[in-house]
Amino acid sequence: MKTVVITGSARGLGFEMAKNFRAHGFNVVLSDINEQNLANAKVELSKMEGAGEVASVVCNVCDLNQVENLWAQAFAQFGSVDVWINNAGVNQPPKHAWDLTEKEIDFLINVDLKGTINGSNVAMRGMAKQGFGAIYNVEGFGSNDAYQENLVMYGTTKRAVTYFTTALAKEAKIAGHNVIVGKLSPGIMITDFLTSSNGQDGTSELPEKVKKVYNILGDYPDVIAKFLVKKMVKNTKNNAHIQWLTNGKAFCRFMGAGFNKRNFFE
Ligand SMILES: NC(=O)c1ccc[n+]([C@@H]2O[C@H](COP(=O)([O-])OP(=O)(O)OC[C@H]3O[C@@H](n4cnc5c(N)ncnc54)[C@H](O)[C@@H]3O)[C@@H](O)[C@H]2O)c1
């Protein structure tokens, strides 16, 4: 039986991916910095039908020791880890780069970039030793060099995540590890993340013009998770880029925008 570990999986995309892996028969290791949400997520996931088991480990991805403990707990319980997803992430407060405090910048870089690096390195070391595995990192706004006012620092971290992940895939190949590395591009998801800055809920109201675009291009995370997990389960290629909102899909959405009656923010 296969095992997946997903960071930041107490809610949002991480939790929806967990549900889909459970439906695919995997053992699922949930993990999050938020203990209460994690406990609730474990109860909810355990109620779902699935051949595998559900485990949970509290883990702050910024802390290498905690990430190593996450690997150790998963490995001890299930004997191997087939898929590891670095999903934990936080949004930035809606400010220009120069108006962010040093604390806010450190926090973003620590969670979104260093957290992904910690998870990737720990998983790579473990998977190289066990002889197989797949690591996926979650991209975000900025990964493709796009620009939006007040999202520059978040975009900087995600651009770096994309570079790091591509380079990691190459290094894994050069090293001869039987480990594949890939990128997940979820597009725009209607989750608490959109209105939260630095991991806090409901701290910012989105501007009307941004809501308009999100109503056209956005989707709920369950729809996106189903797509991403189906692709991951099938994927055997290194350096895969699993993308929900392709340029073609975005073009079609804008073309059909006149008929689009969705309003996620009512
Ligand atoms: N929502 C979007 O539109 C969108 C778009 C593209 C990419 N993403 C990315 O997708 C991923 C998931 O986003 P989401 O929308 O589900 O967000 P979310 O806020 O709903 O969930 C993120 C989870 O990560 C956890 N987390 C935060 N800091 C952590 C830390 N230090 N250690 C461990 N867990 C931590 C949170 O507690 C939360 O449960 C993130 O990497 C985000 O950057 C989001």
The ligand as a Gaussian input file, in Angstrom:
#p B3LYP/6-31G(d) Opt

LIG

0 1
 N       -5.464000      29.837000      -2.893000
 C       -4.886000      30.151000      -4.023000
 O       -5.442000      30.872000      -4.850000
 C       -3.534000      29.565000      -4.385000
 C       -3.114000      29.666000      -5.710000
 C       -1.906000      29.098000      -6.099000
 C       -1.121000      28.448000      -5.151000
 N       -1.535000      28.384000      -3.845000
 C       -0.666000      27.655000      -2.936000
 O       -1.339000      26.447000      -2.573000
 C       -0.921000      26.022000      -1.268000
 C       -2.147000      25.776000      -0.404000
 O       -2.916000      26.967000      -0.365000
 P       -4.410000      27.011000       0.185000
 O       -5.146000      27.985000      -0.679000
 O       -4.944000      25.657000       0.378000
 O       -4.132000      27.740000       1.596000
 P       -4.825000      27.554000       3.020000
 O       -4.446000      28.801000       3.785000
 O       -6.260000      27.207000       2.910000
 O       -4.036000      26.289000       3.634000
 C       -2.669000      26.354000       3.946000
 C       -2.377000      25.447000       5.132000
 O       -0.971000      25.558000       5.416000
 C       -0.819000      25.622000       6.826000
 N        0.449000      26.278000       7.195000
 C        0.737000      27.602000       7.175000
 N        1.982000      27.808000       7.629000
 C        2.495000      26.590000       7.927000
 C        3.744000      26.153000       8.437000
 N        4.711000      27.023000       8.766000
 N        3.938000      24.837000       8.609000
 C        2.955000      23.940000       8.299000
 N        1.750000      24.303000       7.845000
 C        1.524000      25.617000       7.653000
 C       -2.029000      26.398000       7.320000
 O       -2.256000      26.186000       8.724000
 C       -3.120000      25.858000       6.424000
 O       -3.758000      24.736000       6.985000
 C        0.012000      27.133000      -0.758000
 O        1.346000      26.764000      -1.011000
 C       -0.364000      28.344000      -1.608000
 O        0.699000      29.252000      -1.735000
 C       -2.725000      28.921000      -3.448000

